[in-house]
Amino acid sequence: METLSEKELSLIKDGLSEEQLLVKKYQLLAQMTTEPETSAKFREISQRHQEHFNSLYALLG
């Protein structure tokens, strides 16, 4: 596997932080809403950001 540059590592780390924050925000929104459909949509969006996080994390491995 090709070694990542410092710039690439920095961008990946920034992306990981952003995705992690979005996962937490959408999980919180899902818990806070009383509308079941809205809560389900927030959980779905949270899961999508978790998948983005996992994809970025895999680049570091």
PyMOL Python script that loads the backbone (N, CA, C, O; Angstrom):
from pymol import cmd

cmd.read_pdbstr("""\
ATOM      1  N   MET A   1       0.838  -1.182   0.000  1.00  0.00           N
ATOM      2  CA  MET A   1       0.000   0.000   0.000  1.00  0.00           C
ATOM      3  C   MET A   1       0.883   1.245   0.000  1.00  0.00           C
ATOM      4  O   MET A   1       1.916   1.292   0.667  1.00  0.00           O
ATOM      5  N   GLU A   2       0.462   2.232  -0.748  1.00  0.00           N
ATOM      6  CA  GLU A   2       1.218   3.477  -0.848  1.00  0.00           C
ATOM      7  C   GLU A   2       1.105   4.270   0.448  1.00  0.00           C
ATOM      8  O   GLU A   2       0.033   4.351   1.047  1.00  0.00           O
ATOM      9  N   THR A   3       2.217   4.851   0.871  1.00  0.00           N
ATOM     10  CA  THR A   3       2.239   5.666   2.079  1.00  0.00           C
ATOM     11  C   THR A   3       1.521   6.987   1.824  1.00  0.00           C
ATOM     12  O   THR A   3       1.709   7.621   0.786  1.00  0.00           O
ATOM     13  N   LEU A   4       0.700   7.388   2.785  1.00  0.00           N
ATOM     14  CA  LEU A   4      -0.030   8.650   2.671  1.00  0.00           C
ATOM     15  C   LEU A   4       0.861   9.810   3.093  1.00  0.00           C
ATOM     16  O   LEU A   4       1.683   9.686   4.002  1.00  0.00           O
ATOM     17  N   SER A   5       0.682  10.935   2.417  1.00  0.00           N
ATOM     18  CA  SER A   5       1.443  12.129   2.770  1.00  0.00           C
ATOM     19  C   SER A   5       0.866  12.737   4.051  1.00  0.00           C
ATOM     20  O   SER A   5      -0.225  12.374   4.491  1.00  0.00           O
ATOM     21  N   GLU A   6       1.613  13.658   4.632  1.00  0.00           N
ATOM     22  CA  GLU A   6       1.130  14.349   5.835  1.00  0.00           C
ATOM     23  C   GLU A   6      -0.162  15.103   5.546  1.00  0.00           C
ATOM     24  O   GLU A   6      -1.072  15.124   6.375  1.00  0.00           O
ATOM     25  N   LYS A   7      -0.241  15.716   4.379  1.00  0.00           N
ATOM     26  CA  LYS A   7      -1.448  16.452   3.987  1.00  0.00           C
ATOM     27  C   LYS A   7      -2.643  15.504   3.873  1.00  0.00           C
ATOM     28  O   LYS A   7      -3.736  15.815   4.345  1.00  0.00           O
ATOM     29  N   GLU A   8      -2.431  14.355   3.248  1.00  0.00           N
ATOM     30  CA  GLU A   8      -3.510  13.381   3.114  1.00  0.00           C
ATOM     31  C   GLU A   8      -3.964  12.867   4.479  1.00  0.00           C
ATOM     32  O   GLU A   8      -5.161  12.735   4.734  1.00  0.00           O
ATOM     33  N   LEU A   9      -2.999  12.579   5.353  1.00  0.00           N
ATOM     34  CA  LEU A   9      -3.341  12.127   6.705  1.00  0.00           C
ATOM     35  C   LEU A   9      -4.133  13.181   7.458  1.00  0.00           C
ATOM     36  O   LEU A   9      -5.094  12.865   8.161  1.00  0.00           O
ATOM     37  N   SER A  10      -3.726  14.431   7.308  1.00  0.00           N
ATOM     38  CA  SER A  10      -4.414  15.535   7.970  1.00  0.00           C
ATOM     39  C   SER A  10      -5.857  15.656   7.473  1.00  0.00           C
ATOM     40  O   SER A  10      -6.775  15.851   8.270  1.00  0.00           O
ATOM     41  N   LEU A  11      -6.053  15.541   6.176  1.00  0.00           N
ATOM     42  CA  LEU A  11      -7.394  15.623   5.602  1.00  0.00           C
ATOM     43  C   LEU A  11      -8.269  14.457   6.062  1.00  0.00           C
ATOM     44  O   LEU A  11      -9.451  14.639   6.351  1.00  0.00           O
ATOM     45  N   ILE A  12      -7.692  13.276   6.128  1.00  0.00           N
ATOM     46  CA  ILE A  12      -8.444  12.113   6.597  1.00  0.00           C
ATOM     47  C   ILE A  12      -8.834  12.286   8.058  1.00  0.00           C
ATOM     48  O   ILE A  12      -9.968  11.996   8.439  1.00  0.00           O
ATOM     49  N   LYS A  13      -7.904  12.756   8.871  1.00  0.00           N
ATOM     50  CA  LYS A  13      -8.200  12.981  10.290  1.00  0.00           C
ATOM     51  C   LYS A  13      -9.292  14.031  10.460  1.00  0.00           C
ATOM     52  O   LYS A  13     -10.172  13.874  11.307  1.00  0.00           O
ATOM     53  N   ASP A  14      -9.247  15.091   9.673  1.00  0.00           N
ATOM     54  CA  ASP A  14     -10.297  16.114   9.720  1.00  0.00           C
ATOM     55  C   ASP A  14     -11.648  15.503   9.335  1.00  0.00           C
ATOM     56  O   ASP A  14     -12.665  15.759   9.979  1.00  0.00           O
ATOM     57  N   GLY A  15     -11.637  14.700   8.286  1.00  0.00           N
ATOM     58  CA  GLY A  15     -12.865  14.039   7.844  1.00  0.00           C
ATOM     59  C   GLY A  15     -13.419  13.109   8.912  1.00  0.00           C
ATOM     60  O   GLY A  15     -14.629  13.053   9.130  1.00  0.00           O
ATOM     61  N   LEU A  16     -12.527  12.375   9.580  1.00  0.00           N
ATOM     62  CA  LEU A  16     -12.957  11.489  10.661  1.00  0.00           C
ATOM     63  C   LEU A  16     -13.629  12.278  11.783  1.00  0.00           C
ATOM     64  O   LEU A  16     -14.669  11.871  12.300  1.00  0.00           O
ATOM     65  N   SER A  17     -13.035  13.396  12.151  1.00  0.00           N
ATOM     66  CA  SER A  17     -13.604  14.227  13.211  1.00  0.00           C
ATOM     67  C   SER A  17     -14.982  14.753  12.819  1.00  0.00           C
ATOM     68  O   SER A  17     -15.913  14.741  13.624  1.00  0.00           O
ATOM     69  N   GLU A  18     -15.103  15.208  11.587  1.00  0.00           N
ATOM     70  CA  GLU A  18     -16.377  15.739  11.109  1.00  0.00           C
ATOM     71  C   GLU A  18     -17.447  14.650  11.066  1.00  0.00           C
ATOM     72  O   GLU A  18     -18.578  14.872  11.496  1.00  0.00           O
ATOM     73  N   GLU A  19     -17.096  13.490  10.554  1.00  0.00           N
ATOM     74  CA  GLU A  19     -18.068  12.401  10.471  1.00  0.00           C
ATOM     75  C   GLU A  19     -18.481  11.925  11.866  1.00  0.00           C
ATOM     76  O   GLU A  19     -19.653  11.631  12.101  1.00  0.00           O
ATOM     77  N   GLN A  20     -17.529  11.851  12.779  1.00  0.00           N
ATOM     78  CA  GLN A  20     -17.837  11.439  14.139  1.00  0.00           C
ATOM     79  C   GLN A  20     -18.812  12.423  14.791  1.00  0.00           C
ATOM     80  O   GLN A  20     -19.746  12.015  15.481  1.00  0.00           O
ATOM     81  N   LEU A  21     -18.591  13.699  14.571  1.00  0.00           N
ATOM     82  CA  LEU A  21     -19.482  14.724  15.111  1.00  0.00           C
ATOM     83  C   LEU A  21     -20.888  14.588  14.523  1.00  0.00           C
ATOM     84  O   LEU A  21     -21.877  14.701  15.248  1.00  0.00           O
ATOM     85  N   LEU A  22     -20.978  14.348  13.224  1.00  0.00           N
ATOM     86  CA  LEU A  22     -22.281  14.183  12.586  1.00  0.00           C
ATOM     87  C   LEU A  22     -23.008  12.951  13.100  1.00  0.00           C
ATOM     88  O   LEU A  22     -24.224  12.991  13.287  1.00  0.00           O
ATOM     89  N   VAL A  23     -22.293  11.859  13.332  1.00  0.00           N
ATOM     90  CA  VAL A  23     -22.909  10.655  13.896  1.00  0.00           C
ATOM     91  C   VAL A  23     -23.539  10.990  15.241  1.00  0.00           C
ATOM     92  O   VAL A  23     -24.692  10.640  15.496  1.00  0.00           O
ATOM     93  N   LYS A  24     -22.794  11.661  16.089  1.00  0.00           N
ATOM     94  CA  LYS A  24     -23.292  11.999  17.425  1.00  0.00           C
ATOM     95  C   LYS A  24     -24.477  12.955  17.362  1.00  0.00           C
ATOM     96  O   LYS A  24     -25.448  12.784  18.100  1.00  0.00           O
ATOM     97  N   LYS A  25     -24.410  13.951  16.494  1.00  0.00           N
ATOM     98  CA  LYS A  25     -25.498  14.921  16.369  1.00  0.00           C
ATOM     99  C   LYS A  25     -26.789  14.251  15.930  1.00  0.00           C
ATOM    100  O   LYS A  25     -27.849  14.494  16.507  1.00  0.00           O
ATOM    101  N   TYR A  26     -26.700  13.402  14.903  1.00  0.00           N
ATOM    102  CA  TYR A  26     -27.910  12.760  14.407  1.00  0.00           C
ATOM    103  C   TYR A  26     -28.446  11.713  15.384  1.00  0.00           C
ATOM    104  O   TYR A  26     -29.657  11.503  15.447  1.00  0.00           O
ATOM    105  N   GLN A  27     -27.585  11.063  16.133  1.00  0.00           N
ATOM    106  CA  GLN A  27     -28.048  10.164  17.185  1.00  0.00           C
ATOM    107  C   GLN A  27     -28.811  10.943  18.248  1.00  0.00           C
ATOM    108  O   GLN A  27     -29.863  10.502  18.712  1.00  0.00           O
ATOM    109  N   LEU A  28     -28.291  12.084  18.629  1.00  0.00           N
ATOM    110  CA  LEU A  28     -28.950  12.931  19.624  1.00  0.00           C
ATOM    111  C   LEU A  28     -30.292  13.432  19.097  1.00  0.00           C
ATOM    112  O   LEU A  28     -31.290  13.407  19.818  1.00  0.00           O
ATOM    113  N   LEU A  29     -30.322  13.884  17.857  1.00  0.00           N
ATOM    114  CA  LEU A  29     -31.574  14.340  17.273  1.00  0.00           C
ATOM    115  C   LEU A  29     -32.607  13.213  17.226  1.00  0.00           C
ATOM    116  O   LEU A  29     -33.791  13.444  17.472  1.00  0.00           O
ATOM    117  N   ALA A  30     -32.164  12.007  16.913  1.00  0.00           N
ATOM    118  CA  ALA A  30     -33.071  10.855  16.875  1.00  0.00           C
ATOM    119  C   ALA A  30     -33.666  10.589  18.249  1.00  0.00           C
ATOM    120  O   ALA A  30     -34.835  10.221  18.363  1.00  0.00           O
ATOM    121  N   GLN A  31     -32.871  10.772  19.281  1.00  0.00           N
ATOM    122  CA  GLN A  31     -33.352  10.553  20.642  1.00  0.00           C
ATOM    123  C   GLN A  31     -34.290  11.659  21.102  1.00  0.00           C
ATOM    124  O   GLN A  31     -35.208  11.410  21.883  1.00  0.00           O
ATOM    125  N   MET A  32     -34.066  12.875  20.627  1.00  0.00           N
ATOM    126  CA  MET A  32     -34.821  14.025  21.103  1.00  0.00           C
ATOM    127  C   MET A  32     -36.202  14.170  20.459  1.00  0.00           C
ATOM    128  O   MET A  32     -37.113  14.727  21.071  1.00  0.00           O
ATOM    129  N   THR A  33     -36.362  13.677  19.241  1.00  0.00           N
ATOM    130  CA  THR A  33     -37.624  13.871  18.545  1.00  0.00           C
ATOM    131  C   THR A  33     -38.666  12.844  19.005  1.00  0.00           C
ATOM    132  O   THR A  33     -38.337  11.712  19.359  1.00  0.00           O
ATOM    133  N   THR A  34     -39.917  13.270  18.987  1.00  0.00           N
ATOM    134  CA  THR A  34     -41.005  12.369  19.377  1.00  0.00           C
ATOM    135  C   THR A  34     -41.706  11.783  18.166  1.00  0.00           C
ATOM    136  O   THR A  34     -42.535  10.883  18.301  1.00  0.00           O
ATOM    137  N   GLU A  35     -41.382  12.284  16.987  1.00  0.00           N
ATOM    138  CA  GLU A  35     -41.973  11.804  15.746  1.00  0.00           C
ATOM    139  C   GLU A  35     -41.204  10.563  15.274  1.00  0.00           C
ATOM    140  O   GLU A  35     -40.027  10.664  14.927  1.00  0.00           O
ATOM    141  N   PRO A  36     -41.863   9.386  15.258  1.00  0.00           N
ATOM    142  CA  PRO A  36     -41.158   8.141  14.894  1.00  0.00           C
ATOM    143  C   PRO A  36     -40.503   8.164  13.513  1.00  0.00           C
ATOM    144  O   PRO A  36     -39.389   7.665  13.355  1.00  0.00           O
ATOM    145  N   GLU A  37     -41.169   8.729  12.526  1.00  0.00           N
ATOM    146  CA  GLU A  37     -40.590   8.758  11.179  1.00  0.00           C
ATOM    147  C   GLU A  37     -39.351   9.650  11.129  1.00  0.00           C
ATOM    148  O   GLU A  37     -38.360   9.318  10.478  1.00  0.00           O
ATOM    149  N   THR A  38     -39.419  10.769  11.815  1.00  0.00           N
ATOM    150  CA  THR A  38     -38.271  11.683  11.856  1.00  0.00           C
ATOM    151  C   THR A  38     -37.114  11.047  12.611  1.00  0.00           C
ATOM    152  O   THR A  38     -35.961  11.147  12.193  1.00  0.00           O
ATOM    153  N   SER A  39     -37.424  10.398  13.714  1.00  0.00           N
ATOM    154  CA  SER A  39     -36.394   9.713  14.487  1.00  0.00           C
ATOM    155  C   SER A  39     -35.713   8.631  13.653  1.00  0.00           C
ATOM    156  O   SER A  39     -34.490   8.491  13.687  1.00  0.00           O
ATOM    157  N   ALA A  40     -36.500   7.876  12.914  1.00  0.00           N
ATOM    158  CA  ALA A  40     -35.945   6.825  12.054  1.00  0.00           C
ATOM    159  C   ALA A  40     -35.040   7.425  10.976  1.00  0.00           C
ATOM    160  O   ALA A  40     -33.988   6.868  10.663  1.00  0.00           O
ATOM    161  N   LYS A  41     -35.447   8.547  10.419  1.00  0.00           N
ATOM    162  CA  LYS A  41     -34.635   9.204   9.384  1.00  0.00           C
ATOM    163  C   LYS A  41     -33.316   9.698   9.973  1.00  0.00           C
ATOM    164  O   LYS A  41     -32.264   9.556   9.349  1.00  0.00           O
ATOM    165  N   PHE A  42     -33.369  10.277  11.174  1.00  0.00           N
ATOM    166  CA  PHE A  42     -32.141  10.724  11.828  1.00  0.00           C
ATOM    167  C   PHE A  42     -31.210   9.547  12.108  1.00  0.00           C
ATOM    168  O   PHE A  42     -29.997   9.670  11.937  1.00  0.00           O
ATOM    169  N   ARG A  43     -31.757   8.408  12.536  1.00  0.00           N
ATOM    170  CA  ARG A  43     -30.929   7.216  12.773  1.00  0.00           C
ATOM    171  C   ARG A  43     -30.303   6.731  11.461  1.00  0.00           C
ATOM    172  O   ARG A  43     -29.145   6.312  11.435  1.00  0.00           O
ATOM    173  N   GLU A  44     -31.070   6.791  10.391  1.00  0.00           N
ATOM    174  CA  GLU A  44     -30.563   6.392   9.076  1.00  0.00           C
ATOM    175  C   GLU A  44     -29.403   7.297   8.647  1.00  0.00           C
ATOM    176  O   GLU A  44     -28.378   6.818   8.161  1.00  0.00           O
ATOM    177  N   ILE A  45     -29.573   8.588   8.830  1.00  0.00           N
ATOM    178  CA  ILE A  45     -28.511   9.542   8.471  1.00  0.00           C
ATOM    179  C   ILE A  45     -27.284   9.318   9.345  1.00  0.00           C
ATOM    180  O   ILE A  45     -26.154   9.374   8.859  1.00  0.00           O
ATOM    181  N   SER A  46     -27.501   9.065  10.630  1.00  0.00           N
ATOM    182  CA  SER A  46     -26.390   8.779  11.541  1.00  0.00           C
ATOM    183  C   SER A  46     -25.615   7.551  11.072  1.00  0.00           C
ATOM    184  O   SER A  46     -24.385   7.543  11.086  1.00  0.00           O
ATOM    185  N   GLN A  47     -26.336   6.521  10.659  1.00  0.00           N
ATOM    186  CA  GLN A  47     -25.685   5.296  10.189  1.00  0.00           C
ATOM    187  C   GLN A  47     -24.881   5.560   8.923  1.00  0.00           C
ATOM    188  O   GLN A  47     -23.789   5.019   8.752  1.00  0.00           O
ATOM    189  N   ARG A  48     -25.417   6.386   8.043  1.00  0.00           N
ATOM    190  CA  ARG A  48     -24.699   6.722   6.806  1.00  0.00           C
ATOM    191  C   ARG A  48     -23.385   7.431   7.128  1.00  0.00           C
ATOM    192  O   ARG A  48     -22.360   7.157   6.503  1.00  0.00           O
ATOM    193  N   HIS A  49     -23.413   8.339   8.102  1.00  0.00           N
ATOM    194  CA  HIS A  49     -22.175   9.025   8.489  1.00  0.00           C
ATOM    195  C   HIS A  49     -21.212   8.065   9.197  1.00  0.00           C
ATOM    196  O   HIS A  49     -19.995   8.220   9.089  1.00  0.00           O
ATOM    197  N   GLN A  50     -21.747   7.078   9.919  1.00  0.00           N
ATOM    198  CA  GLN A  50     -20.890   6.065  10.530  1.00  0.00           C
ATOM    199  C   GLN A  50     -20.177   5.262   9.446  1.00  0.00           C
ATOM    200  O   GLN A  50     -19.004   4.918   9.594  1.00  0.00           O
ATOM    201  N   GLU A  51     -20.884   4.964   8.358  1.00  0.00           N
ATOM    202  CA  GLU A  51     -20.266   4.252   7.235  1.00  0.00           C
ATOM    203  C   GLU A  51     -19.173   5.104   6.585  1.00  0.00           C
ATOM    204  O   GLU A  51     -18.125   4.587   6.197  1.00  0.00           O
ATOM    205  N   HIS A  52     -19.422   6.405   6.470  1.00  0.00           N
ATOM    206  CA  HIS A  52     -18.386   7.309   5.930  1.00  0.00           C
ATOM    207  C   HIS A  52     -17.155   7.290   6.840  1.00  0.00           C
ATOM    208  O   HIS A  52     -16.019   7.216   6.373  1.00  0.00           O
ATOM    209  N   PHE A  53     -17.412   7.358   8.159  1.00  0.00           N
ATOM    210  CA  PHE A  53     -16.324   7.311   9.136  1.00  0.00           C
ATOM    211  C   PHE A  53     -15.518   6.025   8.964  1.00  0.00           C
ATOM    212  O   PHE A  53     -14.288   6.056   8.926  1.00  0.00           O
ATOM    213  N   ASN A  54     -16.216   4.900   8.859  1.00  0.00           N
ATOM    214  CA  ASN A  54     -15.546   3.600   8.722  1.00  0.00           C
ATOM    215  C   ASN A  54     -14.712   3.537   7.446  1.00  0.00           C
ATOM    216  O   ASN A  54     -13.619   2.971   7.444  1.00  0.00           O
ATOM    217  N   SER A  55     -15.225   4.115   6.368  1.00  0.00           N
ATOM    218  CA  SER A  55     -14.482   4.125   5.100  1.00  0.00           C
ATOM    219  C   SER A  55     -13.202   4.951   5.215  1.00  0.00           C
ATOM    220  O   SER A  55     -12.140   4.536   4.753  1.00  0.00           O
ATOM    221  N   LEU A  56     -13.317   6.117   5.833  1.00  0.00           N
ATOM    222  CA  LEU A  56     -12.124   6.946   6.038  1.00  0.00           C
ATOM    223  C   LEU A  56     -11.129   6.257   6.953  1.00  0.00           C
ATOM    224  O   LEU A  56      -9.925   6.286   6.698  1.00  0.00           O
ATOM    225  N   TYR A  57     -11.620   5.640   8.013  1.00  0.00           N
ATOM    226  CA  TYR A  57     -10.746   4.956   8.958  1.00  0.00           C
ATOM    227  C   TYR A  57      -9.984   3.815   8.285  1.00  0.00           C
ATOM    228  O   TYR A  57      -8.823   3.559   8.603  1.00  0.00           O
ATOM    229  N   ALA A  58     -10.643   3.141   7.361  1.00  0.00           N
ATOM    230  CA  ALA A  58     -10.006   2.038   6.638  1.00  0.00           C
ATOM    231  C   ALA A  58      -8.809   2.521   5.820  1.00  0.00           C
ATOM    232  O   ALA A  58      -7.883   1.751   5.566  1.00  0.00           O
ATOM    233  N   LEU A  59      -8.822   3.780   5.410  1.00  0.00           N
ATOM    234  CA  LEU A  59      -7.683   4.323   4.657  1.00  0.00           C
ATOM    235  C   LEU A  59      -6.422   4.395   5.495  1.00  0.00           C
ATOM    236  O   LEU A  59      -5.312   4.407   4.962  1.00  0.00           O
ATOM    237  N   LEU A  60      -6.594   4.442   6.808  1.00  0.00           N
ATOM    238  CA  LEU A  60      -5.447   4.538   7.712  1.00  0.00           C
ATOM    239  C   LEU A  60      -4.825   3.177   8.015  1.00  0.00           C
ATOM    240  O   LEU A  60      -3.682   3.086   8.461  1.00  0.00           O
ATOM    241  N   GLY A  61      -5.599   2.122   7.764  1.00  0.00           N
ATOM    242  CA  GLY A  61      -5.182   0.775   8.128  1.00  0.00           C
ATOM    243  C   GLY A  61      -4.216   0.192   7.209  1.00  0.00           C
ATOM    244  O   GLY A  61      -3.784  -0.944   7.406  1.00  0.00           O
TER     245      GLY A  61
END
""", "prot")
cmd.dss("prot")
cmd.show_as("cartoon", "prot")
cmd.util.cbc("prot")
cmd.orient("prot")
